[in-house]
Amino acid sequence: MEEITWEEPFCGEGASCFRLGTDLDGNAYIAISGSEDSYLTDSREALRTMILDIKAGKADHLL
């Protein structure tokens, strides 16, 4: 397994901080800041699609 390069945490007010990471094999990772050993992983394309869908409002019903 390649080493994961983590981005700076994304934090909301009073909420957990999430981190996104990638590796050189084309995988993407999401973890709660401080718990990077327990992550969700998929392809970078899947992460890209999720981010674009969230930006397009497809997850607004969760707010």
C-alpha positions in Angstrom: 0.0 0.0 0.0 1.2 3.5 -0.9 1.7 6.2 1.7 -1.4 8.4 2.1 -0.9 12.2 1.7 -3.5 13.9 3.8 -4.9 17.4 3.2 -5.4 19.9 6.0 -8.7 19.1 7.9 -12.0 20.5 6.9 -13.8 21.6 10.1 -17.3 22.9 10.8 -18.3 24.8 13.9 -18.7 22.3 16.7 -18.4 19.4 14.4 -15.8 16.8 13.7 -13.0 17.6 11.3 -12.7 15.5 8.2 -9.5 14.9 6.1 -9.1 13.9 2.5 -6.1 12.1 1.3 -4.7 10.4 -1.8 -2.0 8.0 -2.7 0.1 7.4 -5.8 -2.0 4.4 -6.9 -5.0 6.6 -7.6 -6.9 6.0 -4.4 -8.7 8.6 -2.3 -9.3 8.5 1.4 -11.7 10.2 3.9 -11.1 10.1 7.6 -12.0 12.0 10.8 -9.1 14.1 11.8 -7.1 12.2 14.5 -8.5 8.9 13.3 -6.7 8.6 10.0 -6.0 4.8 10.6 -9.8 4.3 10.2 -10.7 5.6 6.8 -13.1 5.1 3.9 -11.4 4.6 0.6 -12.4 4.5 -3.1 -10.9 5.8 -6.4 -10.0 9.4 -6.9 -12.8 9.5 -9.6 -15.3 8.4 -7.0 -14.2 11.1 -4.6 -14.3 13.7 -7.5 -17.9 12.6 -8.3 -19.0 12.8 -4.7 -17.5 16.4 -4.3 -19.1 17.6 -7.5 -22.5 16.1 -6.5 -22.3 17.7 -3.1 -21.4 21.1 -4.7 -24.4 20.6 -7.1 -26.7 20.3 -4.1 -27.5 16.5 -4.3 -26.8 16.2 -0.5 -28.7 19.3 0.6 -31.4 17.2 2.2 -28.8 16.0 4.7 -28.4 19.5 6.1 
